[in-house]
Amino acid sequence: MSQLFGLSREEALRFRNEEVTPIHLVLAILRAPNCTASEILCRLCHSPLDLKQELENAARSKTANMTLHSDDMALDAKSSKI
């Protein structure tokens, strides 16, 4: 689980987002090797690549114009419930 949170923070930083959201968590799941959740998502989606691109587009739409550091990042209200 901590690996997923680390990957989700990387995703948020990559898109210069102020906080980790469910979008970043799902992107992290898709990146995680040997992850059961990733395998399930891939089975449920017709195209995991399309899902990834759609999520990346959504993350880009939330891009902030600020410099963020991983230790400045917080989970949003939905993500913090995990």
Number of C-alpha atoms within 10 A of each C-alpha: 9 7 11 19 17 14 21 25 25 18 23 28 21 15 19 19 23 22 21 23 21 18 19 28 21 21 23 23 23 22 16 16 10 9 13 11 13 19 15 11 16 15 11 10 11 10 11 16 12 11 17 17 12 13 17 17 12 14 20 15 11 14 15 13 9 9 10 16 12 13 7 9 15 15 17 13 12 10 16 11 7 9
